[in-house]
Amino acid sequence: MLRVFPSDSDQKNLSGDSHYYIMFGEPNICGSETKKVHVILNHKNKHHPIKKPIRCKADRYTHLYTLIIRPDQTYNVKIDNKMVASGNLEDDFDFLPPRKVNDPTVRKPIDWDDRMQIDDPEDIKPEVICCPYSALLDYCISAECAGILVGFFPPIPSKVRAGTIFNNFLVIDDKAYAEDFGYETWGETKGPEREMNIMQIEEEQEQERVIEEKYLEQQFKKKLERKKESGKDRAVRNTIEKEF
């Protein structure tokens, strides 16, 4: 997986507990149930994983994983340059406490009226008051991100599968360039990779066919030998019976 570390991180003593800004990638594949993409962001020195599940690719091919984070607090996750997840950072990560929290001390009053609507005899249509400012105030955390100094982003693999390869890492603020880079690297190799995979499958099938033919041939020879031995035994028994 790819972790984006601060510029003041000690590269010689990195560990799983080292502070980082972003962790992304390395599909987590465990059995038949767990197949997800990691997206973890740091906010106020706490690591917050994405709340929605993002299913990864689980095959033998190479795939391109892309994370886009925008100043307007929106994000996108792409696999092979195709959108698989998007949303708002505040909605999909636990950066902020819940907007509404149940109060366990509150109890329903005895005289509570369960009717959904009742007429108000004192209801009077209010006068229209001109408000000089009607825009909604919104909380934004983008100001905190402005001072982030990215130092380095080493791949930290935690895979237990053999044969996993990571390459072509890119951190950039140009979406178009990133897409072009993906097509020039992964895009140029995905076709030949699939062709090579087909050739490997055909070779494996041919090897299995040869092994099966050899096995059947050996079984056939053993069967003939057993028949020959059985024929000799019958001939010996017949000879003995004639002598008696």
C-alpha positions as MATLAB code, in Angstrom:
seq = 'MLRVFPSDSDQKNLSGDSHYYIMFGEPNICGSETKKVHVILNHKNKHHPIKKPIRCKADRYTHLYTLIIRPDQTYNVKIDNKMVASGNLEDDFDFLPPRKVNDPTVRKPIDWDDRMQIDDPEDIKPEVICCPYSALLDYCISAECAGILVGFFPPIPSKVRAGTIFNNFLVIDDKAYAEDFGYETWGETKGPEREMNIMQIEEEQEQERVIEEKYLEQQFKKKLERKKESGKDRAVRNTIEKEF';
ca = [
       0.000    0.000    0.000;
       1.039    3.618   -0.472;
       1.469    5.896    2.547;
       2.097    9.622    2.303;
       4.369   10.687    5.173;
       5.155   14.169    6.537;
       8.367   15.858    5.467;
       9.860   15.542    8.970;
       9.387   11.751    9.250;
      12.368    9.602   10.202;
      12.823    7.401    7.138;
      15.336    5.133    8.868;
      12.922    4.131   11.617;
       9.614    3.731    9.813;
       7.162    1.225   11.242;
       3.503    0.367   11.098;
       2.854    2.935   13.837;
       4.581    5.833   12.046;
       2.447    8.920   11.495;
       1.190    9.419    7.929;
      -1.294   11.629    6.085;
      -2.837    9.211    3.596;
      -2.873    5.454    3.109;
      -4.269    4.170   -0.162;
      -4.221    1.086   -2.320;
      -3.067   -2.483   -1.828;
      -6.311   -4.418   -2.120;
      -7.046   -6.363    1.039;
      -7.958   -9.865   -0.131;
      -8.639  -12.396    2.609;
     -10.596  -15.492    1.684;
     -13.778  -15.154   -0.347;
     -15.406  -12.460    1.784;
     -12.852   -9.644    2.193;
     -11.959   -7.879   -1.052;
     -11.586   -4.161   -0.388;
      -9.416   -1.152   -1.204;
      -7.780    0.758    1.668;
      -8.485    4.505    1.933;
      -7.352    6.026    5.240;
      -6.954    9.762    5.885;
      -5.385   11.550    8.824;
      -7.272   14.283   10.674;
      -6.034   15.824   13.925;
      -3.434   13.043   14.332;
      -6.012   10.279   14.029;
      -6.327    7.845   11.142;
      -9.852    7.526    9.783;
     -10.696    4.684    7.349;
     -13.406    5.226    4.781;
     -16.794    4.043    5.988;
     -18.132    2.749    2.676;
     -16.757   -0.538    1.254;
     -14.806   -0.329   -2.009;
     -14.471   -3.703   -3.702;
     -11.145   -4.397   -5.372;
     -10.229   -6.525   -8.351;
      -9.395  -10.100   -7.431;
      -7.756  -11.662  -10.465;
      -4.259  -12.282  -11.809;
      -4.040   -9.069  -13.850;
      -2.332   -5.737  -13.105;
      -4.688   -2.893  -12.152;
      -4.431    0.884  -11.837;
      -5.676    2.423   -8.559;
      -6.301    6.182   -8.340;
      -7.332    8.408   -5.412;
      -8.444   12.002   -6.087;
      -8.950   14.460   -3.195;
     -10.254   17.939   -4.032;
     -10.187   21.234   -2.072;
     -14.007   21.236   -1.934;
     -13.855   18.168    0.372;
     -14.925   15.689   -2.317;
     -13.035   12.584   -3.412;
     -13.019    9.917   -6.110;
     -11.568    6.415   -6.212;
     -10.868    4.865   -9.599;
      -9.804    1.393  -10.652;
      -8.413    1.131  -14.172;
      -9.486    4.763  -14.743;
     -13.133    3.885  -14.013;
     -15.018    5.439  -11.090;
     -15.807    2.971   -8.291;
     -16.458    5.357   -5.365;
     -17.045    9.055   -4.764;
     -18.464   11.306   -2.100;
     -17.809   13.938    0.528;
     -14.979   13.597    3.038;
     -17.097   14.707    5.981;
     -19.853   12.217    5.135;
     -17.702    9.165    4.392;
     -15.002    9.629    7.064;
     -15.437   10.117   10.813;
     -13.608   13.448   10.914;
     -16.354   15.193   12.888;
     -18.584   14.010   15.736;
     -22.161   13.094   14.771;
     -24.415   16.071   14.117;
     -27.148   14.494   16.224;
     -26.602   12.387   19.338;
     -29.309   10.647   21.319;
     -29.638   11.825   24.914;
     -30.017    8.715   27.130;
     -31.458   10.810   29.983;
     -34.431   12.079   27.986;
     -37.751   10.397   28.763;
     -41.108   10.740   27.074;
     -43.455   12.919   29.177;
     -46.552   11.272   30.605;
     -48.877   13.833   29.001;
     -47.201   13.586   25.568;
     -49.627   13.944   22.653;
     -48.834   11.278   20.022;
     -50.811   12.947   17.259;
     -48.578   13.936   14.340;
     -50.414   17.216   13.673;
     -52.810   19.374   15.669;
     -54.473   22.689   14.912;
     -53.065   25.764   16.616;
     -55.922   28.142   17.427;
     -53.478   30.994   17.970;
     -51.668   30.533   14.663;
     -51.151   33.805   12.790;
     -49.451   34.216    9.438;
     -46.096   35.944   10.127;
     -44.954   39.083    8.409;
     -42.237   38.775    5.775;
     -38.967   40.218    7.074;
     -36.224   41.029    4.611;
     -32.995   39.381    5.723;
     -29.818   41.072    4.476;
     -27.870   37.781    4.596;
     -29.404   34.400    3.867;
     -26.427   32.197    2.984;
     -25.816   29.071    5.045;
     -22.693   28.880    7.152;
     -20.770   25.693    6.545;
     -17.866   24.125    8.354;
     -14.792   23.590    6.190;
     -11.557   21.816    7.080;
      -9.672   22.777    3.943;
      -7.731   25.490    5.775;
      -6.072   22.853    7.923;
      -4.875   20.977    4.840;
      -3.176   24.027    3.357;
      -0.142   23.687    5.636;
       0.572   20.000    4.964;
       4.121   19.325    3.793;
       4.413   15.974    2.040;
       7.831   14.387    2.429;
       7.797   10.984    0.711;
       5.456    8.117   -0.088;
       7.187    4.716    0.091;
       5.207    1.567   -0.704;
       4.766   -0.534    2.423;
       3.567   -3.977    1.302;
       1.754   -6.183    3.778;
       0.678   -8.844    1.308;
       1.151  -12.491    2.128;
       0.723  -13.581   -1.483;
       3.795  -14.241   -3.568;
       4.226  -12.565   -6.923;
       2.718   -9.167   -6.035;
       4.435   -6.257   -7.802;
       4.025   -2.490   -7.216;
       5.281    0.139   -9.650;
       4.608    3.513  -11.316;
       3.670    5.649   -8.296;
       2.522    9.209   -8.999;
       1.409   12.030   -6.653;
       0.328   15.120   -8.582;
      -2.240   17.934   -8.674;
      -2.961   17.558  -12.399;
      -5.845   15.138  -13.038;
      -5.420   15.110  -16.823;
      -1.708   14.346  -16.573;
      -2.410   11.544  -14.090;
      -4.913    9.938  -16.472;
      -2.489   10.205  -19.390;
       0.283    8.731  -17.248;
      -1.967    5.809  -16.349;
      -2.788    5.067  -19.975;
       0.880    5.368  -20.996;
       2.011    2.878  -18.325;
      -0.734    0.482  -17.275;
      -2.705    1.107  -20.469;
       0.208    0.024  -22.670;
       0.788   -3.234  -20.799;
      -2.736   -4.469  -19.994;
      -3.286   -5.897  -23.501;
       0.025   -7.800  -23.780;
      -0.413   -8.959  -20.185;
      -3.727  -10.606  -21.005;
      -2.279  -12.175  -24.144;
       0.609  -13.568  -22.108;
      -1.843  -14.885  -19.532;
      -3.767  -16.741  -22.250;
      -0.518  -18.277  -23.507;
       0.420  -19.362  -19.979;
      -2.999  -20.938  -19.463;
      -2.686  -22.823  -22.756;
       0.803  -24.035  -21.783;
      -0.463  -25.176  -18.382;
      -3.368  -26.995  -20.017;
      -0.979  -28.678  -22.472;
       1.283  -29.772  -19.607;
      -1.709  -31.163  -17.725;
      -2.826  -33.016  -20.869;
       0.636  -34.574  -21.333;
       0.763  -35.609  -17.675;
      -2.703  -37.137  -17.897;
      -1.796  -39.055  -21.072;
       1.348  -40.441  -19.407;
      -0.678  -41.468  -16.388;
      -3.286  -43.235  -18.528;
      -0.529  -44.957  -20.522;
       1.098  -46.223  -17.322;
      -2.240  -47.471  -16.027;
      -2.865  -49.261  -19.327;
       0.560  -50.963  -19.189;
      -0.047  -52.074  -15.606;
      -3.389  -53.494  -16.628;
      -1.774  -55.478  -19.466;
       0.887  -56.818  -17.109;
      -1.779  -57.928  -14.653;
      -3.613  -59.704  -17.478;
      -0.408  -61.478  -18.560;
       0.299  -62.575  -14.999;
      -3.280  -63.731  -14.633;
      -2.998  -65.735  -17.897;
       0.193  -67.466  -16.720;
      -1.470  -68.450  -13.460;
      -4.416  -70.009  -15.305;
      -2.052  -71.913  -17.638;
      -0.133  -73.339  -14.670;
      -3.357  -74.413  -12.938;
      -4.629  -76.132  -16.092;
      -1.336  -78.029  -16.462;
      -1.488  -79.239  -12.889;
      -5.089  -80.410  -13.266;
      -4.232  -82.416  -16.402;
      -1.344  -84.157  -14.661;
      -3.643  -85.289  -11.899;
];
